[in-house]
């Protein structure tokens, strides 16, 4: 207990005392040493309490975790610059939870809260800006494509997902932003000490955003993932799709529309031969009074018992915050959802309702209601209150309630 209290005291001092280290950042340093000296360091902290109550034999989970993040970006020298980001996740006083992925085998009686304790060199990379149109990044990096439905950082979890990759971004083609990444390794949220925390692959991520008239855009993409380890072979996939987004004035607000369609087939050493479809369409009407209303439909299809897979996605942002569908059911998944958002003073309020069913076979999985309230506290701090309530209509799932309190600080 004394050790935990000392950790908590040190962490809170580091989190809530203003701290900023920043030298005058020069636009172009004269040598490597001055580029390093003219960089900028920042520190951030994120504390979260998470409670999980499931209608099964597992004990309720109570997790008190805190992430400290330090990063440093150098100045530029001849178009080159560097960046490093270090995280440490603490379990503070309350650790009655299974952190998942084999990271806490002595706590398997609890529900999962996927925030293992430990340190991680989250990002470390070199940037080379050839000119305004061509940019290269090499090293461990965050890759966030579109809405992160296919490639993301899983930023909700305390240990983020990053990639050992080479990335090219170019705007050399008029009205087009083209991105290509070669990915050699995925550093997953469970950390490098367990097999579930890492995956080696030959990954090719192509994404192009083409600007159209009146604020509309179309994004064709192609993601080819060939995993090296047989344990991940089922995630070896080839995904081709396109996303259309835009909007227009409607009454006392703006109507935003998104439509997306993709097809996926097996690749590499995937033991299953299949072809599955993905489709999404949603509309959001943002009124001038701060109220926003949304309605959408998302479908992850299936072929002969093999469903559409998204192994690199930020999954928590989709199909309900209770995280019941991190793995797509064998018969696929249809998600009809409605969203209400409202800005009440400094508070941002959100409510989401989901109705889940199988894409093939017609089975009902259940419904879910999600709510959140967030706001900034001054210049550096923020607070989030959030809940997820899943009600099952299938023997494959159980009623699940989750609740979070989160505090953030950034300097």
N, C-alpha and C positions, 0 to 999 in steps of 0.2 A: 504494500500500500504506500509506504514512504517513497519508494522509487517512482510509482505512478504519479504521486503528488508533485514530486520534483520535476518530472517530465511535464506535467500539466502546467506548473508555474512557469517553467522556461518557455514552453510553447506559447502561453498566453502573453508573456512579455514580448516575445518576438512577433506575435500576431497583432497586438493592439497598440504597441508603441510605434509612432511614426518613424519610418526608416526609408531612406532613399539615398542611394549612392549614384551620383551621375556627374561625370566630368563634362565639360563643354564639348559637345559632339561636333566634330568637324566634318564638312562635306567631303573633303578629300584629303586624307592624311599623306604625309610625305614619305613615310616608310611603315613597315609592319609594326614596329614598336609604338609609334605614335597612333596607329590605327587601334591597337589594343588599349592604349592609355586613354584614348578619347571615347571609349565605349560607354555603355550605360548598364547599370545593374538594377534589378527590381526584386522585390520580395512580395509574396502573397501567401495568405493563409485561408483555408476553408475547413470549418468545423461542421460536422453533421451528426445528428442523432437520427437513427432509423429503427423503426419498430415493424416487425413482420408477424402477422397472426394468420396461420393457415389451418383449415379444418382437416387436419390429418394427425398422424402420430408424432410429428416433430414438435419440439418445444418452441414457444414463441422466441423470436430473435430480438435482441436489444443491442444495438451497435452504436458506440460513441467513438467516432474517428476524427482525426484532424490531419490535414495535409499541409505541409510547409513546402513552398516552391521558391527556389532561387534561380534567377536567370541572368545572363549577361550577353549583350550584343556589342560587338566591336564596332569601331568606325570603319569607313571604307578606305581601301587602298587599291588604286588601279582597277576599280570595279569589284574587288574582292572584299568580303566581310564574313564574319563568323558569329555563331550563336550557340550557346549551351544552356541547358535547363535541367536542374536537379530537383527531384521530389523526395520527400520522406513522409510516409503515412504512419501515424501513431494510432494505437488503440488506447484510448484514454478512459481509465477507470472501469468502463463497462464493456466486456467483450463476450457476452453471452450470445454468440452467433457463429455460424459456419461461414468462413470467408470464401469457400468454394474452390474448385479446381485442384483439390488435394492440398491446399495450403494450411488447413487446420484439421488434421485427421482426428485429433482428440476432442473435437467439438461437433461431431457428426450428428448429434442428437438434436441440434438446432436447425431452424430454417436458415437459408442462405442469404447473407448480405455480402456481396462480392467486392469487399474492400480489404484485401490482405495487408498486413503490416510489413513495412520494409522500405528500403531505399531504391531509387531508380534514376539512372541518367536518362531522363525522358526524351531529350532532344540534344543532338550535337551535330552541327552541319556547317558547311561552307556554302556561301552564295557567291555567284559570279554574274554580275549584270553587264553583259556585253554592250548593250545600249538600252534605250527605252523600250525596244521591242523584243529583246531576247534575254531571258533570265534562266540560270541554271542553279540547281540546289543538289548537293551531294552529301549524304549522311543520314543520320537518324532524324526523322522529321514527322510532323503532323501532316496528314493528307485528308482534306475535307472536300469532297466533290458534291456539288449541288446541295440537296437537302440531307445528305449523308445516308440515304437509303441503301446505297450499295457500297460506298467507301467513306469511312468516317473515323473519328477519334474516340468514341465512347466517353465523351467528356463528362458525363454524369457521374461515372465511377471515380473514386479517388485516385487510382492509378490508371492513367490514360493509355489508350492504344496508340502506338506510334509505329513507324515503318523505317527499316533500313533500305534506302531507295535513292535513285537518281531521278530528278524531276526537271523537265523542261517546260517553261511557259513562254509563249510567244504571242504577240499581237501584230506580227508582220503582215497578216492577211487582214484587209480592211473589214471592220465591223465584226471581227472574229477573235476570240480568245481561245487559243489551243493549248491543251495541257497533255503531257505524256509523262508517265512515271514507270520506271522499271523497279519492281519491288523484289528484294531478295529475302527479306525476313520481316515477319509481323511480330511485334512485341506486345502481347496481349495483356489484359488487365490483371492477370493473376501473378505476374512477375516471372523472372527468369529462373527461379529456384525450382519450379515444377514444370513438367512437360506441357501442361495445359496453357502455360504462359508464353509459349513461343511456337512459331511455325515457319519453316523454311519453304520457299517456293520460288518459281519463276513466274512473276506476275507482270502483266502489261496492262496499263490503265490509260486508255485514250478517252479524252473528253474535249468537246469543242462547243463553245457558246457562241452562237451567231445572232447578232442583234438585227431585228427586223424593224419595220416601221411602227410608230406610235407606241414604243415601249415594250413591244413583244419580242420574245427571243425563242429560239429553238436550240436544243442541246442534244446532238447525236453523241452516243458513247459506245465504247467497246471495252469490256473487261475480260481478260483471259488470265485465269488462275490455274497454275499447274503445281500442286503441292508435292514436295519431295518425300514426305513421310507417309507411310501407308496408313497411319492412324487418321490422317487428314484427307485421304484420297477422295472421299465422298464430296469434299468441297472443291475439287478440281472441276472448274466450270468455265463455260464460254458464254458471255452475256452481251447481247447486242440490243440497243434500244434508243429511244429518243424522248425528249421531254419538251413540251411546249408550254410557255407561260406568258401571261400578259394581263391586261386589264383595261377598264374604261370607266368613265364617270357614270354613276347610276344614282339618280335622285340626290339625296343629301349625303352621298358618300362615293366610294369607289368599289367596283366589283372586280376582284382578282380571280383569275381562272388558271388552273393548271391541269394538263392532261399528259399522261405518260404511258408508254407501251414498250415492253421488252420481251425478248425471247431468250431462253437459256437452254443449253444442252451440255452433256457431259464432255469433259476434256481430260487430257493427260491419262493418268492411271485410275480414273474413276471406275469403280467396279460395275456401275450401273449405266446402261444406255437409256437416255430419256430426253424429252423435249417438253419444256413447260413455259407458260406465259405469265407475265406480270402486267397488271393494268392498274392505273390510278387516275381518278378524276376528282377534283375538288374545287369548290367556289367559296370565296370569302367576301362578304360585304362589310366594309369598314365605313362606319358612319362618322360624320363630323363631330358628334357629341361624345366620342370615345368608346362607343359600343361597336363590337365586331361580331358578326354571325357567320358561321361556316358550316358547310355540309360536304361530305366526301365519301368516296368509296375506293377501297383498295383490295386487290385480289392477287394472291400468290397461288398460281395454278399448280397442278400435279399431273403426272403421267405415270400410270401403272404403279401407284403407290410411292413414287418419288416426287417430292415437292420442290418448288423453286427455292433456292438457297441464297442467303446473303451473308456470307461468313465475315465480311469486313465492315458490316454496317454498324451504325450507332443505333442499336436495336431498341434502347429504352425510349427513344423518341417516337416509336411506332407501335401500333397495336396494343396500346394501354400501358400505363406506368407500372402496373402490377407485374409486368414482365412474365406473363404466362405463355407467351408465344415467341420466346427467344429462338426456339427451333420450330420451323414451320411444320404443322401436322402432316402426316403422310398423304392425307387427302386434300392438302392445300388449305388456304385460309381466305375467307371473305370477311372484310371489316367495313361495316357501314358506321360512320361516325359523324357527330354533330358537335360543334365547338361554339362557345360563347366567351367573349373576352370583353372586359370593361376596365377603363382607367378611372379610378375613384380617387381623386387627389393625387397623392404620391404612390398609391397602391395600384398594382397591376393584378387584376383578378381574372382567373381562367377556370372554365368548367368544360369537360369533354365527356360525351357519352358514346360508348362503343357497343355494337351488336356483332358478335362473332359467330361464324358458321363455317362449315366445310365447303371448299370450292367444288368438290365432287362428292356425291353421296347424300347431300342434303342434311347432314347432321348439324344440330345446334351446339355450340361450345359454351355460350354464356354471354353475359353482358357486363359492362364495367362503367363506373362513374369515377372520373378523376377531377380533382379540384386543386387550385394553387392560389397563393397570394404572395406577392413579392414587392419589395420596394428598396430604394437606396436609403442609407442612413448617412447623410453628409457626403463628402467627396470620396471617401475611401471605403466605406462599409456598405454591406447589404444584408438583407434577411429574406428567407424564403420559408414559407409554410406550405406543405404539400401532402395530399392524401390520394390513395388509389383503393378502390373497392370493387373487387371482381366477384361476381356471382355465377357459379358454374351451373350449366345445364347438361353436363356430360360426365360420365364416370372417369374420363381421362384427366379431368381437372378437379381442383377443390376450391371452395370459397377461400379467397385471399384478401386480407386487408393490410395495407401498408401506410405508414405515416412518417413524415420527415420534418425536421427542423434544421435549417442550415444558415450559418453565418459566414460571411466572406469579408476579407480585408485585402486591399491591394495598394501597394506603394511603389 
